[in-house]
Amino acid sequence: MSALKARLTDAMKDAMRAQQKERLAAIRLALSAIKQVEVDERKELSDSDVLAVLDKMVKQRRESVAQYEQANRADLVAQEQAEIAVLQEFLPAQLSEAEIDELIAKAIAESGATGMRDMGKAMNLLRPQLAGRADMTAVSNRLKARLG
């Protein structure tokens, strides 16, 4: 079992003992998503795979928050933001804007990217470094602005 999955399982047990229903529900959703991927791919997930699942879940919830805000559903916005907060506890610390810009500059230099057609090369270098540590959509937009 990966260390991150073990942390999630321990956090689930702690949330059960403390009777924290919302936290417990969010952790169970995460463990369920991880288990689903393990069953689908017929393999035990590594920490990086678990991070990818958690990152995807956070991204989905951010998109849901935007939709719920447009629909004036403050109750659902609060629920999604609470789940995001719980999930982010298990993700690495988010990078600052300056750190992201520095990594983008380094990726452009390493890949030799000069225009939009080279964006994929730079993104392939950035993805492993930023997984779970930054919103990849925002990183992609910043890279486009630099190359465009």
C-alpha positions in Angstrom: 0.0 0.0 0.0 1.3 3.4 -0.9 2.2 5.8 2.0 -0.4 8.4 0.8 -3.1 5.7 0.6 -2.2 4.6 4.1 -2.4 8.3 5.3 -5.9 8.5 3.8 -7.0 5.3 5.5 -5.6 6.5 8.9 -7.4 9.9 8.4 -10.6 8.0 7.7 -10.3 6.1 10.9 -9.6 9.3 12.8 -12.6 11.1 11.3 -14.8 8.1 12.3 -13.6 8.3 15.9 -14.0 12.0 16.0 -17.5 11.7 14.3 -16.5 14.3 11.6 -19.2 13.4 9.1 -18.1 15.9 6.3 -14.4 15.0 6.6 -15.2 11.3 6.6 -17.4 11.6 3.5 -14.7 13.4 1.6 -12.0 10.9 2.6 -14.2 8.0 1.7 -14.9 9.6 -1.7 -11.1 9.8 -2.3 -10.5 6.2 -1.2 -13.4 5.1 -3.4 -11.9 6.9 -6.4 -8.5 5.3 -5.8 -10.0 1.9 -5.4 -11.9 2.4 -8.7 -8.7 3.2 -10.5 -7.0 0.2 -9.0 -9.8 -2.1 -10.0 -10.0 -0.7 -13.6 -6.2 -0.8 -14.1 -5.7 -4.1 -12.1 -2.7 -2.7 -10.2 -1.8 -1.2 -6.8 -1.4 2.6 -7.2 1.9 4.3 -6.3 2.0 7.6 -4.4 2.3 9.5 -7.7 -0.8 7.7 -9.1 -2.8 8.5 -5.9 -1.7 12.1 -6.2 -3.0 12.2 -9.7 -6.4 10.9 -8.6 -6.6 13.4 -5.8 -5.5 16.2 -8.1 -8.3 15.2 -10.5 -10.9 15.2 -7.8 -9.8 18.7 -6.6 -10.1 19.9 -10.2 -13.6 18.4 -10.6 -14.7 20.1 -7.4 -13.3 23.5 -8.5 -15.3 23.2 -11.8 -18.4 22.3 -9.7 -17.9 25.3 -7.5 -17.9 27.6 -10.6 -21.1 26.0 -11.9 -22.8 26.2 -8.5 -21.9 29.8 -8.1 -23.5 30.6 -11.4 -26.6 28.8 -10.3 -26.6 30.7 -6.9 -26.4 27.4 -4.9 -24.3 28.6 -1.9 -25.1 25.4 0.0 -23.5 23.2 -2.7 -20.6 25.7 -3.1 -19.8 25.3 0.6 -19.9 21.6 0.5 -17.6 21.4 -2.5 -15.1 23.8 -0.9 -15.1 21.8 2.2 -14.2 18.7 0.2 -11.5 20.6 -1.6 -10.0 21.6 1.8 -10.0 18.0 3.0 -8.4 16.7 -0.2 -5.8 19.4 -0.3 -4.5 18.2 3.1 -3.1 15.1 1.3 -1.6 17.0 -1.7 1.8 18.6 -1.6 2.1 22.3 -0.7 1.0 24.5 -3.6 3.7 26.4 -5.4 3.8 30.2 -5.4 3.3 32.2 -8.6 7.0 33.0 -8.7 8.0 29.3 -8.4 5.6 28.4 -11.2 7.0 31.1 -13.5 10.6 29.9 -12.7 9.7 26.3 -13.6 8.0 27.5 -16.8 11.1 29.5 -17.8 13.3 26.5 -17.1 11.0 24.2 -19.1 11.0 26.6 -22.1 14.8 26.7 -22.0 15.2 22.9 -21.7 12.7 22.1 -24.4 13.9 24.8 -26.7 10.3 25.9 -27.2 10.0 29.0 -29.4 6.3 29.1 -30.3 2.9 27.5 -29.7 3.8 24.4 -31.7 6.4 23.6 -29.1 4.0 24.0 -26.1 3.6 20.2 -25.8 7.3 19.7 -25.2 7.4 22.2 -22.4 4.2 20.9 -20.8 5.6 17.4 -20.8 8.6 18.7 -18.8 6.3 20.6 -16.4 3.7 18.0 -15.7 5.8 15.7 -13.5 7.2 18.7 -11.6 3.9 20.3 -10.9 1.5 17.4 -10.4 -0.6 18.1 -7.4 1.3 21.3 -6.6 -0.3 23.7 -9.1 -3.5 24.0 -11.2 -2.4 22.7 -14.5 -5.0 24.7 -16.5 -3.5 27.9 -15.1 0.0 26.7 -15.8 -1.0 25.9 -19.4 -2.5 29.4 -19.8 0.7 31.0 -18.5 2.8 28.9 -20.8 0.6 29.9 -23.8 1.0 33.6 -22.8 4.8 33.2 -22.7 5.0 31.3 -26.0 2.3 33.3 -27.8 
